[in-house]
Amino acid sequence: MNKTERDRLLRALQGRFEQHPARHAGVAWAQVLARLDAAPAALTALAAMEASGGEPDVIGVDTSSGTGSGELLFCDCAAESPSGRRSLCFDDDALHARKENKPAGSAAGMARAMGVELLTETQYRALQQLGEFDLKTSSWIATPDDVRALGGGLFCDRRYGRVFVYHNGVQSYYAARGFRALLRV
C-alpha cells in the first residue's frame, strides 16, 4: 500500500470513527492510530474490508482473553452484509464439494485471505447492540465444529427488531448472504 492509499484509508477510518462515537466509547483516535502504525498488516486487512464494502470501524476493546492485551476490535459496520463478499458458500470444503454452479469462493476462504475472522454468534449479537445491521441481507458466522461436521453452517440477520440465527447447508450460497469480518489490532 503506497502512502496515498494509506492516507486515504486512514481518512476514511477516522471519519467513520468520529461519526459513530457510540460504537467505541472510551477509545480515542490517537490510540487507534498508534495501534495501526504498529501493525502494518492490519492496514492491508482493513483496506480489503473497505474495498469489499464493509465500512470497518472500531467496535470496542477485546477484554475477553483476560490478559489485558487491549486489542482494538474492528468490524464491518455497513448497513448490509458487504456487497463485495456475497454469493459465497461457507468454506473451502463446501466449495470443492459442489459439482456444478459453484460460487466464486467461500466466506471462510475469503476471510482467511483477507487476514480477518468470521464473527461468532456472540460477536454478531454484540454488533447488533451498536446499530441495526442486515435488515435485508444475512451474514455467515463462525460455526461450531459439531454443526459443521454434519454439513451445516450458521448465519444471522435482523428482522422484526430481533436477531435470528439460522442454519443452512454449507454448500449453499445466496446473492443476499455474505459475511462480516472481525479484525483484532
Secondary structure, 3 states (H helix, E strand, C coil): CCHHHHHHHHHHHHHHHHHCHHHHCCCCHHHHHHHHHHCHHHHHHHHHHHHCCCCEEEEEECCCCCCCCCCEEEEECCCCCCHHHCCCECCHHHHHHCCCCCCCCEHHHHHHHHCCEECCHHHHHHHHCCCCCCCCCEEEECCCHHHHHCCEEEEEEEECCEEEEEEEECCCCCCCEEECEEEEC
